[in-house]
């Protein structure tokens, strides 16, 4: 009888030991997996930030192309070379953003912002390409005129009218290009939970739905010497994870504005005095009772002068 009891106890201890080993193994596995995923996420965030800084530098180089194109002392071959370099840099940037998108599923919203900015830069370089092609055509025509000095006055008059019309068309294209180049841009979105007086506030990228009531959204409008200075209205559109606009008409935060000839709802608006220097803008917002924060990724878009000038995101848990 005693032997049977001892055997039962031995079996029970063995089972406990095995269970303990399995539990420790499981804890070790999930610990390794957690720190591995955390390290990968931090590396992906650093990759996106580096891409963002490189796109800003590329944008500055591309904007300087306009000065080169208008320089009458610069040879067309040099202008062509500068343009080709910018296309190569853009192509390389598209590849790097695509690679980041493939390896960075957790930050897809930020990757989309980078894709949108690179696409805008591609459109700007295409406009410069058209201008250079027109200059080449003008140069060929002028060379032909020099070789044909025997052309009668009437023919020269007709050619002059043609060139005038083409110059007017080029001026219109240049004006369109300048509008694109003069568009304001933003960076450094910051999100702050507005707390009661006396409590410390800090910038965050993730907020608790339980404690988040009023939020302050800050960003920097970049320096742009081409943009007309003066009073400007800045519209902020805050979208919930499901794509609906978060608004508060009752408390006077929200309203409507015109974008691309269409009426659009904004969450909050602020008038600023822009003097072509980097300008920090902060907007406070308190949602209506029926529009409390939803859990998930929140999307913020900023508009000014009829254009989308920046986007940011934050998380609500």
C-alpha positions, 0 to 999 in steps of 0.5 A, spaced: 500 500 500 505 504 501 509 502 495 503 504 491 502 511 494 510 513 493 509 511 486 503 516 485 507 521 489 513 520 484 508 520 478 505 527 480 512 530 481 514 528 475 508 531 471 509 538 475 516 538 473 514 537 466 509 542 466 514 547 469 519 546 464 513 547 458 511 553 462 518 556 462 519 554 455 513 558 453 515 564 457 522 564 454 519 563 447 514 569 447 520 573 451 524 572 445 519 574 440 517 580 443 523 583 443 525 581 436 518 584 434 520 590 438 527 591 435 524 590 428 519 596 429 524 601 432 528 599 426 522 600 421 520 607 424 528 609 424 527 607 416 521 612 415 524 618 419 530 617 414 526 617 408 522 623 410 529 627 411 532 625 405 525 627 401 525 634 404 533 634 402 531 632 395 525 637 395 529 643 396 534 640 390 528 640 385 525 647 387 532 650 385 532 647 378 527 653 377 533 658 378 537 653 373 532 653 368 531 661 368 539 662 367 540 664 360 548 663 361 547 656 363 547 651 357 541 647 355 546 641 356 547 642 363 540 643 364 539 637 361 544 633 366 541 637 372 534 634 370 537 627 369 540 627 375 533 629 379 530 623 375 535 618 377 534 621 384 527 620 384 527 613 381 531 611 387 527 614 392 521 611 389 524 604 390 526 605 397 519 607 399 517 601 395 522 597 399 520 600 406 512 599 404 514 591 403 518 591 410 513 595 414 506 593 414 505 596 421 506 603 419 503 603 412 499 610 413 506 614 414 509 610 408 503 612 404 504 619 406 511 618 403 509 616 396 504 622 396 510 627 397 514 623 392 509 623 386 508 630 387 516 631 386 515 627 380 510 632 377 514 638 379 520 635 375 515 633 369 513 640 368 521 643 368 522 637 363 517 640 359 520 647 359 527 645 357 524 641 351 521 648 349 527 651 350 530 646 346 525 647 340 526 655 341 533 654 340 532 650 334 528 655 331 532 661 332 538 657 329 534 656 323 532 663 323 539 665 323 541 661 317 535 664 313 536 671 314 534 672 307 526 671 309 522 677 307 519 681 312 512 678 312 515 671 314 519 674 320 512 678 322 508 671 322 514 667 325 514 673 331 507 672 332 508 664 332 513 665 337 509 670 341 504 665 342 508 660 344 512 664 349 505 666 352 504 658 353 510 657 356 509 663 361 502 660 363 506 653 364 511 657 368 506 660 372 503 653 373 510 650 375 511 656 380 504 655 383 506 648 385 513 650 387 510 655 392 505 650 395 506 650 403 509 644 406 509 641 413 513 637 418 514 635 425 506 633 427 506 633 434 500 631 439 498 633 446 493 631 451 490 637 454 490 636 461 487 640 467 491 646 469 497 644 474 498 637 470 504 636 466 503 635 458 507 632 453 507 630 446 505 623 445 504 618 439 499 614 442 493 616 447 488 612 452 481 613 449 479 613 457 483 619 458 483 623 452 478 628 452 481 635 448 487 634 444 492 639 441 495 638 434 501 642 432 506 642 426 511 646 422 509 650 416 516 650 412 520 656 409 518 658 402 520 664 399 516 663 393 509 663 397 506 670 397 506 672 405 500 675 409 494 672 412 492 665 411 487 660 413 489 653 415 484 648 415 485 641 419 481 635 417 481 630 423 479 623 420 477 617 425 480 610 423 473 608 419 475 614 414 469 619 417 471 626 419 471 628 427 467 634 427 464 639 433 459 644 430 456 645 436 462 648 440 464 652 434 470 648 432 468 645 425 465 648 419 466 647 411 471 650 406 472 649 398 478 644 396 478 643 388 472 646 387 468 642 392 465 643 399 469 639 404 468 639 412 474 641 416 475 639 424 478 646 426 481 652 422 486 657 424 488 664 421 496 665 421 500 670 419 505 667 414 512 671 413 515 666 408 519 663 414 518 656 418 512 657 422 509 653 428 502 652 428 498 649 434 490 647 434 486 645 440 480 641 439 475 638 443 470 632 439 462 633 440 459 628 445 457 623 439 464 623 436 468 621 441 475 618 439 475 611 436 480 606 437 485 605 432 489 610 427 487 617 427 489 621 420 490 628 420 490 632 414 492 640 413 490 644 407 492 651 406 491 656 399 487 650 396 492 645 397 493 639 401 500 641 405 501 635 410 499 629 413 500 626 420 497 620 424 497 618 432 494 612 435 488 611 440 488 605 444 
